[in-house]
Amino acid sequence: MMDSVPRAQSQLRALLASPRRPTWIIKAQSTKRWGLDRSGETDRLLRLNYRRVSRTCGVPVLLARDAGPRPDPSLREPCRPLPSFDFDF
């Protein structure tokens, strides 16, 4: 992410702190995965602005705290493993 998109981390944090933040987030990976959130700022913004409302296939589903009450998302399909991609350049 950091090599591919300049300022991606700061852009993500600005979005999460703004009123335009996404309503729903599927937190498929830890913010610290791949060494991307060393300061913990992204995780802090998620904890401040979101609450966990459900899990889908073992993955947390987060809802923006200012979104008001919403029905829990329900999974209608059986869980399947995500495809794994291995690129050899």
C-alpha positions in Angstrom: 0.0 0.0 0.0 2.6 2.5 1.0 4.8 1.9 -2.1 1.8 1.7 -4.5 -0.2 4.7 -3.4 1.7 7.7 -2.1 0.3 9.1 1.2 -2.3 6.2 1.3 -2.0 5.8 5.1 -2.5 9.5 5.8 -5.4 9.6 3.3 -7.0 6.6 5.0 -6.7 8.3 8.4 -8.1 11.6 7.2 -11.1 9.7 5.8 -11.7 7.7 9.0 -11.5 11.0 11.0 -13.9 12.9 8.7 -17.7 13.1 8.5 -17.4 11.3 5.1 -16.1 8.1 6.8 -17.6 4.8 5.5 -20.7 3.6 7.4 -19.5 -0.1 7.4 -16.0 -1.6 7.6 -15.2 -5.3 7.3 -12.0 -5.6 9.3 -10.4 -8.5 7.5 -6.9 -7.9 8.8 -5.3 -6.2 11.8 -4.2 -2.6 11.2 -0.7 -3.6 12.2 -0.4 -6.3 9.5 2.5 -5.7 7.2 3.9 -3.1 9.6 1.5 -0.4 8.3 0.1 1.1 11.5 3.2 1.3 13.7 2.0 4.3 15.6 -1.4 2.8 16.2 -3.2 5.8 14.9 -5.4 3.9 12.4 -6.5 1.5 15.1 -7.2 4.4 17.4 -9.5 6.0 14.8 -11.3 2.7 14.3 -11.9 2.3 18.0 -13.0 5.9 18.4 -15.4 6.1 15.4 -16.7 2.5 15.0 -18.2 -0.3 17.0 -18.3 -4.0 16.3 -21.9 -5.1 15.5 -21.4 -8.5 14.0 -19.0 -11.1 12.7 -19.2 -12.6 9.2 -17.3 -15.8 8.6 -15.2 -14.9 11.7 -14.4 -11.4 10.5 -15.5 -8.4 12.5 -18.1 -6.1 10.9 -17.8 -2.5 12.2 -20.5 0.2 12.1 -19.8 4.0 12.4 -20.8 5.2 15.8 -22.7 8.1 14.3 -24.7 5.9 11.9 -27.5 5.3 14.3 -29.2 2.0 14.9 -29.0 -0.4 12.0 -29.9 -4.1 11.6 -27.1 -6.5 12.1 -25.8 -7.7 8.7 -26.8 -11.3 8.1 -24.8 -13.8 6.1 -27.0 -15.7 3.7 -24.3 -17.7 2.0 -22.0 -20.3 3.6 -18.5 -19.1 4.5 -15.9 -20.0 1.9 -12.2 -19.2 2.2 -11.0 -16.2 0.3 -8.8 -16.9 -2.7 -5.1 -16.7 -2.2 -3.1 -14.9 -4.7 0.6 -15.5 -5.1 2.4 -13.2 -7.5 5.8 -14.1 -8.8 7.5 -11.2 -10.5 
